[in-house]
Amino acid sequence: MFISKFSTHLIRLVAVVLMVSGCVVHAGEPPSTIYITGVDIFDGSNENLHRNMNVLVEGNLIKKISAGGISDVPSDAVVINGAGRVMVPGLIDTHSHLSIVGSIGELRDWSWERIGVLMGKRAETTLMWGFTTVRDLGGPVMGLKQNIDEGLVPGPRIFPSLAFITQTGGHGDFRAWTDPHPRWFDETANWERLGYYRLADGVPDVLASVRENLSRGATQIKVMGSGGVGSEYDPVDSVQYTLEEQQAAVRAAEDWDTYVAAHLHNGPAIKRALQAGLKSIDHGFGIDEEGMKMLVSRGAFLNTHFAWNQMVLEVDFLNEFQLAKAREVVSWSDNMVRLAKKYQPKMTYCVDAFGSEELFNALYAMEFRARSEHFTSLEILRQATSGAAELLELSGKRNPYRQGKLGVIEEGAYADLLLVDGDPLADITVFSEPEKNLRLIVKNGIVYKNTLEK
């Protein structure tokens, strides 16, 4: 049990969400054509809906969008009547952990077989929340990605970072107190052996770790640049990795036409990362005004989340040291929001959900509500669609999904489409109850959920 206190509403919501998988269509190949009629389209950026539109999907791409009827629809097309519902692009979570399906303590001891089964379930759950693409920021997800891409497992597209790259004693050093250091003893902790993290100290070791992840299919690199809440030994104010080590990671990533993201909480660590050339500042709660100006001027992205700040002090798996760190991080968040409102950095939608299925679903439900306290529904929709897609494009030639655009509804884009009961431009929290409000989920031209009337 991971959470000590839930609202009655969230407990009911989680229970219903766990039953959603019965609506999934385990399609191996997409139908040749899907014709969706009578929908009001949010295209990923425009503040006004395109009213009463028709959408023709061929294979995995959007072939045609028209306000009038489309005359060349094949006779064997699957026809779906949208009946005036709102269509939005498939959502994108830019900070996911599909392989962290339990607590750190549990994953230290679990077998790969158990973890793998739970990862498949987590991928399906993510898709049923309407997230057709995720940027996975740490963990051994390459096998899962391959199975999803081949149609063997339902789940989102994955932009994988693979193993966290962490300094000894850093936020990603998840060894137990009794685990030996693998550089000094001929032993490796289970988490590192499975590929969750890689201990790297000094420029040569950082270069080797970045290159190893890239050679195994990483689309971007994730380093741990500051202390964190969930780690057991490092203070949250610690600055991790020297400037030279971070610059080495950036050079190695750029040599492969991609970029570096970093876990960052405190202000000095954020400014060091920006100085080194990192493009993705994740969490970022302790950013100061100088750091925010640097972030905007360098075109970097701020990828932060809000549900955790409302829940972290209620979970029952943090010790007193970790809880003290959590309180400090939460106290920084109001200033971060103030600076974001003032300087308008590039922002995306992320949840950073991990752990048990109960905790995962609760975080996904709460993120829409918590974020809506600070941003309009339009801003949040852009963060979760076209804004997130802009960040994914930084992967350059390492992006394995270059056949069409993500995060938009336009001709030639990937056919990642959601039909919603309600108007998310008026109330983004319709996404907090996907079992009720998400009536159609199409990813890559495949219908994974359809509860519309036949």
C-alpha positions as CSV (number, residue, x, y, z in Angstrom):
1,M,0.0,0.0,0.0
2,F,1.6,3.3,-1.1
3,I,-0.8,6.0,-0.1
4,S,-2.1,6.6,3.4
5,K,-4.9,9.2,2.6
6,F,-7.1,9.6,-0.5
7,S,-10.2,11.5,-1.0
8,T,-13.3,9.4,-1.4
9,H,-13.7,10.7,-5.0
10,L,-10.2,9.6,-6.0
11,I,-10.6,6.1,-4.5
12,R,-13.8,5.7,-6.6
13,L,-12.1,7.1,-9.6
14,V,-9.1,4.7,-9.4
15,A,-11.4,1.7,-9.0
16,V,-13.3,2.6,-12.2
17,V,-10.2,3.4,-14.2
18,L,-8.8,-0.1,-13.4
19,M,-11.8,-1.6,-15.2
20,V,-11.2,0.4,-18.4
21,S,-9.1,-2.2,-20.1
22,G,-12.3,-4.1,-21.0
23,C,-12.8,-1.4,-23.7
24,V,-9.5,-1.9,-25.4
25,V,-9.4,-3.3,-28.9
26,H,-6.3,-5.4,-29.3
27,A,-5.9,-4.7,-33.0
28,G,-2.8,-6.1,-34.6
29,E,-3.1,-4.1,-37.8
30,P,-4.9,-0.8,-38.4
31,P,-8.0,-0.8,-40.7
32,S,-7.2,0.4,-44.2
33,T,-9.5,3.5,-43.6
34,I,-11.4,5.2,-40.8
35,Y,-13.9,7.9,-41.5
36,I,-14.9,10.0,-38.5
37,T,-17.7,12.5,-39.1
38,G,-19.3,15.4,-37.3
39,V,-16.6,16.5,-34.9
40,D,-15.4,19.8,-33.5
41,I,-11.6,19.8,-33.7
42,F,-8.9,21.3,-31.4
43,D,-6.0,21.1,-33.7
44,G,-3.2,21.3,-31.1
45,S,-2.8,25.1,-31.0
46,N,-5.7,27.1,-32.2
47,E,-7.9,28.6,-29.5
48,N,-11.0,28.1,-31.6
49,L,-12.5,24.8,-32.4
50,H,-12.9,23.8,-36.1
51,R,-16.7,23.1,-36.1
52,N,-18.5,20.2,-37.8
53,M,-15.5,18.6,-39.4
54,N,-14.9,15.2,-41.0
55,V,-11.6,13.3,-40.8
56,L,-10.3,10.6,-43.1
57,V,-7.6,8.3,-41.8
58,E,-5.6,6.0,-44.1
59,G,-3.2,3.6,-42.4
60,N,-1.6,5.4,-39.6
61,L,-1.9,9.0,-40.9
62,I,-4.6,11.6,-41.3
63,K,-5.3,11.7,-45.0
64,K,-7.9,14.5,-45.2
65,I,-9.8,16.9,-43.0
66,S,-12.9,18.7,-44.5
67,A,-15.8,20.8,-43.4
68,G,-17.9,19.1,-46.1
69,G,-18.3,15.5,-46.9
70,I,-15.3,13.6,-48.3
71,S,-16.3,12.1,-51.6
72,D,-13.5,9.5,-52.0
73,V,-14.0,7.5,-48.8
74,P,-13.5,3.8,-49.7
75,S,-16.6,1.6,-49.4
76,D,-15.0,-0.6,-46.8
77,A,-14.0,2.3,-44.5
78,V,-14.9,2.0,-40.8
79,V,-17.3,4.9,-40.2
80,I,-17.5,6.5,-36.8
81,N,-20.1,9.2,-36.1
82,G,-18.6,11.8,-33.8
83,A,-22.0,13.3,-33.1
84,G,-20.7,16.8,-32.4
85,R,-18.1,15.7,-29.9
86,V,-14.7,17.4,-29.5
87,M,-11.7,15.8,-31.1
88,V,-8.2,16.5,-29.7
89,P,-4.8,15.1,-30.6
90,G,-3.5,12.2,-28.6
91,L,-2.0,13.5,-25.4
92,I,1.7,13.5,-24.7
93,D,3.4,13.0,-21.2
94,T,6.9,14.3,-21.3
95,H,8.1,12.8,-18.0
96,S,7.0,9.2,-17.7
97,H,8.5,6.2,-16.0
98,L,6.7,3.1,-17.4
99,S,9.3,0.7,-15.8
100,I,9.0,2.0,-12.3
101,V,6.0,-0.1,-11.4
102,G,6.7,-0.4,-7.7
103,S,8.6,1.3,-4.9
104,I,12.4,1.5,-5.0
105,G,12.5,-1.1,-2.2
106,E,10.3,-3.5,-4.1
107,L,12.2,-3.1,-7.4
108,R,15.5,-3.8,-5.7
109,D,14.2,-7.3,-5.1
110,W,11.7,-8.1,-7.9
111,S,12.5,-10.4,-10.7
112,W,12.6,-9.1,-14.3
113,E,9.7,-11.4,-15.2
114,R,7.4,-9.7,-12.6
115,I,8.5,-6.2,-13.6
116,G,7.9,-6.9,-17.3
117,V,4.3,-8.0,-16.8
118,L,3.6,-5.0,-14.7
119,M,5.2,-2.7,-17.3
120,G,2.8,-4.1,-20.0
121,K,-0.1,-3.3,-17.8
122,R,1.2,0.2,-17.0
123,A,1.6,0.9,-20.8
124,E,-2.0,-0.1,-21.4
125,T,-3.3,2.0,-18.5
126,T,-1.3,5.0,-19.9
127,L,-3.0,4.6,-23.3
128,M,-6.4,4.4,-21.7
129,W,-5.8,7.8,-20.1
130,G,-5.5,9.2,-23.6
131,F,-1.7,9.5,-23.7
132,T,-0.7,8.1,-27.1
133,T,3.0,9.2,-26.7
134,V,5.3,9.5,-23.7
135,R,8.9,10.6,-23.2
136,D,10.2,8.0,-20.7
137,L,12.8,9.7,-18.5
138,G,14.6,6.8,-17.0
139,G,14.3,3.0,-17.0
140,P,14.7,-0.2,-19.1
141,V,11.8,0.3,-21.5
142,M,13.3,-0.6,-24.9
143,G,11.8,-4.1,-25.0
144,L,8.4,-2.6,-24.1
145,K,8.8,0.0,-26.8
146,Q,9.6,-2.6,-29.4
147,N,6.6,-4.8,-28.4
148,I,4.3,-1.8,-28.5
149,D,5.6,-0.7,-31.9
150,E,5.1,-4.2,-33.3
151,G,1.5,-4.3,-32.0
152,L,2.0,-7.0,-29.5
153,V,1.2,-4.9,-26.5
154,P,-1.2,-1.9,-26.3
155,G,0.5,1.3,-25.1
156,P,1.8,4.7,-26.1
157,R,4.7,5.5,-28.4
158,I,7.8,5.7,-26.2
159,F,10.7,8.1,-26.5
160,P,13.1,6.3,-24.2
161,S,16.0,7.7,-22.2
162,L,17.0,4.3,-20.8
163,A,19.2,4.2,-17.7
164,F,19.4,7.3,-15.5
165,I,22.9,8.7,-15.5
166,T,23.9,9.6,-12.0
167,Q,27.0,10.4,-10.0
168,T,27.9,8.3,-7.0
169,G,25.6,9.4,-4.2
170,G,23.4,11.3,-6.6
171,H,19.6,11.2,-7.0
172,G,19.7,8.2,-9.3
173,D,22.0,6.1,-7.1
174,F,19.3,3.9,-5.7
175,R,21.6,1.3,-4.0
176,A,20.6,0.1,-0.6
177,W,22.9,1.2,2.2
178,T,24.4,-2.3,2.2
179,D,25.0,-2.5,-1.6
180,P,28.6,-2.3,-2.6
181,H,29.9,0.2,-5.1
182,P,30.3,-1.6,-8.4
183,R,33.6,0.2,-9.2
184,W,35.2,-1.0,-6.0
185,F,33.7,-4.5,-5.7
186,D,32.8,-7.1,-8.3
187,E,29.1,-6.8,-7.6
188,T,26.3,-4.8,-9.1
189,A,23.0,-3.8,-7.4
190,N,19.9,-5.3,-9.0
191,W,18.5,-2.0,-10.1
192,E,21.7,-1.1,-12.0
193,R,21.9,-4.6,-13.4
194,L,18.4,-4.3,-14.8
195,G,19.2,-1.0,-16.5
196,Y,17.4,1.5,-14.3
197,Y,20.5,3.6,-13.6
198,R,24.2,3.8,-14.4
199,L,26.7,5.2,-12.0
200,A,29.1,7.5,-13.8
201,D,31.8,9.7,-12.3
202,G,34.2,11.9,-14.2
203,V,34.1,12.9,-17.9
204,P,35.2,9.6,-19.4
205,D,32.6,7.6,-17.4
206,V,29.8,10.1,-18.3
207,L,30.8,9.9,-22.0
208,A,30.7,6.1,-21.9
209,S,27.3,6.0,-20.2
210,V,25.8,8.5,-22.6
211,R,27.2,6.6,-25.6
212,E,26.0,3.3,-24.2
213,N,22.4,4.5,-23.8
214,L,22.4,6.0,-27.3
215,S,23.8,2.8,-28.8
216,R,20.9,0.9,-27.1
217,G,18.2,3.2,-28.7
218,A,17.8,6.2,-26.3
219,T,16.2,9.1,-28.1
220,Q,17.4,11.6,-25.5
221,I,19.6,11.4,-22.4
222,K,18.6,11.8,-18.8
223,V,21.1,12.9,-16.1
224,M,20.5,13.6,-12.5
225,G,21.6,17.2,-11.9
226,S,20.5,17.8,-8.3
227,G,19.3,16.2,-5.2
228,G,15.8,14.8,-5.1
229,V,13.0,13.8,-2.8
230,G,12.7,10.1,-3.3
231,S,16.4,9.3,-3.0
232,E,17.4,8.2,0.4
233,Y,20.8,9.9,1.0
234,D,21.4,13.1,-1.0
235,P,20.2,16.5,0.2
236,V,17.8,18.2,-2.1
237,D,20.0,21.4,-2.2
238,S,23.0,19.4,-3.5
239,V,24.3,20.3,-7.0
240,Q,25.2,17.2,-8.9
241,Y,27.7,16.7,-11.7
242,T,30.3,19.3,-12.5
243,L,30.0,21.7,-15.4
244,E,32.6,19.7,-17.3
245,E,30.7,16.4,-16.8
246,Q,27.5,17.9,-18.0
247,Q,29.1,19.5,-21.0
248,A,30.6,16.2,-21.9
249,A,27.1,14.6,-21.8
250,V,25.7,17.4,-24.0
251,R,28.6,17.0,-26.5
252,A,28.1,13.2,-26.7
253,A,24.3,13.7,-27.2
254,E,24.7,16.4,-29.8
255,D,27.1,14.1,-31.7
256,W,24.1,11.8,-32.2
257,D,21.8,14.7,-33.1
258,T,19.9,14.7,-29.8
259,Y,19.8,16.5,-26.4
260,V,20.1,16.1,-22.6
261,A,17.3,16.4,-20.1
262,A,18.0,16.6,-16.3
263,H,16.3,16.0,-13.0
264,L,16.8,19.5,-11.4
265,H,15.3,21.0,-8.3
266,N,17.4,23.8,-6.8
267,G,18.4,27.1,-8.4
268,P,22.2,26.7,-8.6
269,A,21.9,23.2,-10.2
270,I,19.4,24.6,-12.8
271,K,21.8,27.4,-13.8
272,R,24.7,25.0,-14.1
273,A,22.7,22.7,-16.4
274,L,21.6,25.6,-18.6
275,Q,25.2,26.8,-18.8
276,A,26.3,23.4,-19.9
277,G,23.7,23.4,-22.7
278,L,20.9,21.1,-21.4
279,K,17.6,21.7,-23.1
280,S,15.1,20.0,-20.8
281,I,14.8,21.2,-17.2
282,D,12.6,18.7,-15.4
283,H,10.8,19.6,-12.1
284,G,12.6,23.0,-11.8
285,F,10.7,24.1,-8.6
286,G,13.7,25.9,-7.1
287,I,14.4,28.0,-10.2
288,D,15.2,31.7,-9.5
289,E,14.7,34.8,-11.6
290,E,18.2,34.6,-13.1
291,G,17.7,30.9,-14.0
292,M,14.3,31.6,-15.6
293,K,15.8,34.3,-17.8
294,M,18.6,31.9,-18.8
295,L,16.1,29.2,-19.6
296,V,14.0,31.4,-21.8
297,S,17.0,33.0,-23.6
298,R,18.5,29.6,-24.4
299,G,15.2,28.1,-25.7
300,A,15.2,25.4,-23.1
301,F,12.0,23.7,-21.9
302,L,10.5,23.7,-18.4
303,N,8.9,20.4,-17.7
304,T,7.2,20.5,-14.4
305,H,4.2,18.9,-12.7
306,F,1.7,19.8,-10.0
307,A,-0.1,16.7,-8.7
308,W,2.9,15.4,-6.8
309,N,3.1,18.7,-4.8
310,Q,-0.4,18.1,-3.5
311,M,0.1,14.4,-2.7
312,V,3.7,14.0,-1.7
313,L,3.2,14.8,1.9
314,E,0.4,12.3,2.2
315,V,2.2,9.2,0.9
316,D,3.3,6.6,3.4
317,F,6.6,5.4,1.9
318,L,8.8,8.4,2.6
319,N,11.0,8.6,5.7
320,E,11.5,11.7,7.7
321,F,14.6,12.8,5.7
322,Q,12.6,12.5,2.5
323,L,9.6,14.2,3.9
324,A,11.7,17.2,4.9
325,K,13.1,17.4,1.4
326,A,9.5,17.2,0.0
327,R,8.4,20.1,2.2
328,E,11.3,22.2,1.0
329,V,10.5,21.5,-2.7
330,V,6.8,22.2,-2.3
331,S,7.7,25.6,-0.7
332,W,9.5,26.6,-3.8
333,S,6.7,25.9,-6.3
334,D,4.7,29.1,-5.9
335,N,7.7,31.2,-6.9
336,M,8.4,28.9,-9.9
337,V,4.8,29.4,-11.1
338,R,5.1,33.2,-10.6
339,L,8.3,33.3,-12.7
340,A,6.7,31.0,-15.4
341,K,3.8,33.4,-15.7
342,K,6.1,36.4,-15.9
343,Y,8.6,35.0,-18.5
344,Q,6.4,32.5,-20.4
345,P,9.0,29.7,-20.9
346,K,8.3,26.8,-23.2
347,M,6.3,24.4,-21.0
348,T,5.0,20.8,-21.5
349,Y,2.7,18.5,-19.7
350,C,4.2,15.9,-17.5
351,V,3.0,13.8,-14.5
352,D,6.2,11.9,-13.3
353,A,3.9,9.1,-12.2
354,F,5.3,5.9,-10.9
355,G,4.8,3.3,-8.2
356,S,1.7,1.2,-7.7
357,E,-1.2,1.2,-10.0
358,E,-3.3,3.0,-7.4
359,L,-0.7,5.8,-7.0
360,F,-0.2,6.1,-10.8
361,N,-3.9,6.5,-11.5
362,A,-4.4,9.0,-8.7
363,L,-1.5,11.2,-10.0
364,Y,-2.9,11.1,-13.5
365,A,-6.3,12.1,-12.3
366,M,-5.0,14.9,-10.1
367,E,-2.6,16.4,-12.5
368,F,-5.3,18.0,-14.7
369,R,-7.0,19.5,-11.7
370,A,-3.8,20.7,-10.0
371,R,-2.5,22.2,-13.2
372,S,-5.8,24.0,-13.8
373,E,-5.2,26.0,-10.7
374,H,-2.4,27.8,-12.5
375,F,-3.1,27.6,-16.2
376,T,-6.1,27.9,-18.5
377,S,-7.5,24.9,-20.2
378,L,-6.1,26.1,-23.6
379,E,-2.7,26.5,-22.1
380,I,-2.8,23.0,-20.7
381,L,-4.0,21.5,-23.9
382,R,-1.2,23.1,-25.8
383,Q,1.3,21.9,-23.2
384,A,0.0,18.3,-23.6
385,T,-0.1,18.3,-27.5
386,S,1.8,20.7,-29.8
387,G,4.0,22.0,-27.0
388,A,5.1,18.6,-25.9
389,A,5.6,17.6,-29.6
390,E,8.0,20.5,-30.0
391,L,10.2,19.1,-27.2
392,L,10.1,15.6,-28.7
393,E,11.4,17.0,-32.0
394,L,14.7,17.9,-30.3
395,S,15.5,14.2,-30.6
396,G,16.3,15.0,-34.3
397,K,17.4,11.9,-36.2
398,R,17.1,9.8,-33.1
399,N,13.3,10.3,-33.3
400,P,12.0,6.9,-34.5
401,Y,8.6,8.4,-35.4
402,R,9.2,10.7,-38.3
403,Q,6.5,9.6,-40.7
404,G,4.1,12.3,-39.6
405,K,3.7,15.0,-36.9
406,L,2.7,14.4,-33.3
407,G,0.5,16.6,-31.1
408,V,-1.6,18.1,-33.9
409,I,-4.6,17.3,-36.0
410,E,-3.7,18.1,-39.6
411,E,-3.4,16.3,-42.9
412,G,-0.3,14.2,-42.9
413,A,0.0,14.0,-39.1
414,Y,-0.1,10.7,-37.2
415,A,-3.7,9.5,-36.6
416,D,-3.6,9.9,-32.8
417,L,-7.1,11.1,-32.0
418,L,-9.4,11.3,-29.0
419,L,-13.1,12.0,-28.9
420,V,-14.3,13.6,-25.7
421,D,-17.6,14.1,-24.0
422,G,-17.5,17.7,-22.9
423,D,-15.4,20.6,-24.0
424,P,-11.8,20.4,-22.7
425,L,-11.2,24.0,-23.8
426,A,-13.8,25.0,-21.2
427,D,-12.9,22.4,-18.6
428,I,-9.6,20.5,-18.9
429,T,-10.6,18.2,-16.0
430,V,-12.8,16.2,-18.4
431,F,-9.6,14.2,-18.8
432,S,-9.6,13.3,-15.1
433,E,-12.3,10.8,-15.7
434,P,-11.3,9.0,-18.9
435,E,-13.5,6.0,-18.4
436,K,-16.5,8.3,-18.7
437,N,-15.4,11.1,-20.9
438,L,-12.9,9.5,-23.4
439,R,-15.2,7.8,-25.9
440,L,-12.8,7.1,-28.6
441,I,-9.0,6.5,-28.5
442,V,-7.2,6.1,-31.8
443,K,-3.4,5.7,-31.8
444,N,-1.4,5.3,-35.0
445,G,-4.6,4.6,-36.9
446,I,-5.7,1.8,-34.6
447,V,-8.9,2.1,-32.6
448,Y,-8.1,1.1,-29.0
449,K,-11.3,2.2,-27.4
450,N,-14.7,3.0,-28.8
451,T,-17.7,3.4,-26.5
452,L,-19.8,5.4,-29.0
453,E,-23.2,4.2,-30.0
454,K,-23.1,2.0,-33.0
